[in-house]
Amino acid sequence: MKKITLLAFSIFAFIATTFAQNIQNPTAVEFTTNPAKYNGATISISGVKLNPKSSVSTVSVAAPSGAITAGAGTPGMGNNAMRCTAPRGFYAIDIDFPNNPSFQKCFFISGAQFNSLPKTQDGLNASIMFKGDDKNGYTITLFKLL
């Protein structure tokens, strides 16, 4: 009887932690128009395109309105580019949102997940789940090719 009770409690605890992760399902349009709204949340979006053949080192970002930009050759925020430095064991991957082709942020995928992608073509239709923020980038935790 103790084993059955412990098993039932373990299953209930597992389900509770799954729902406690606060997974949000915004549309691709909602996410790309206001990515800062979803900082720190786990996000699931369908209908994106993964490009494993394309390497990503920097993405261009819009300068804040009213910002003073640095002159040419001066290091600083004036270049409107953000480096995509992947953590150890991860790769930077190019993600295209068909509804907003100009949207660019840093996305990282683990080495094991990256190696499971077919590298012969770009534009793989997928559904992805990721977490992060718009300043540092997003880490893909799960993907499914469509």
Residue pairs with C-beta under 8 A, 6 or more apart in sequence:
21 42
22 41
22 42
23 41
23 42
23 43
23 44
23 129
24 38
24 41
24 42
24 43
24 44
25 43
25 44
25 45
26 38
26 43
26 45
27 45
28 45
28 46
28 47
28 48
28 97
28 98
28 99
28 100
29 99
29 100
31 38
31 43
31 45
31 97
32 97
32 99
32 100
32 103
33 100
35 105
35 134
36 133
36 134
39 132
39 133
39 134
40 131
40 132
40 133
41 131
42 129
42 130
42 131
42 141
43 129
43 130
43 131
43 138
44 127
44 128
44 129
45 97
45 127
45 128
46 127
46 146
47 98
47 125
47 127
47 146
48 95
48 96
48 97
48 98
48 125
48 126
48 127
48 128
49 95
49 96
49 97
49 98
49 122
49 123
49 124
49 125
49 126
50 93
50 94
50 95
50 117
50 122
50 123
50 124
50 126
50 128
50 143
50 145
51 93
51 94
51 95
51 96
51 122
51 123
51 124
52 93
52 114
52 117
52 118
52 119
52 122
52 124
53 119
53 120
53 121
53 122
54 94
54 122
55 92
55 94
56 84
56 92
56 93
56 94
56 106
56 107
57 83
57 84
57 92
58 81
58 82
58 83
58 84
59 81
59 82
59 84
59 104
59 105
59 106
60 80
60 81
60 82
60 104
61 80
61 81
61 82
61 104
62 80
63 69
63 77
63 78
63 80
67 77
69 76
69 77
69 78
69 80
70 76
70 77
70 78
70 79
71 78
82 106
84 92
84 106
84 108
84 137
85 92
86 92
86 108
87 108
87 139
89 110
89 111
90 108
90 109
90 110
90 111
90 114
90 139
91 108
91 109
91 110
91 111
91 114
92 106
92 107
92 108
93 107
93 108
93 109
93 114
93 140
94 107
94 122
95 105
95 107
95 128
96 123
97 103
105 134
105 137
105 138
106 136
106 137
106 138
107 130
107 137
107 138
107 139
107 140
108 137
108 138
108 139
108 140
109 139
109 140
109 143
110 140
113 140
113 143
117 124
118 124
124 145
125 145
125 146
126 143
126 144
126 145
126 146
127 143
127 144
127 146
128 140
128 142
128 143
128 144
129 140
129 141
129 142
129 143
130 138
130 139
130 140
130 141
131 138
131 139
131 141
132 138
132 139
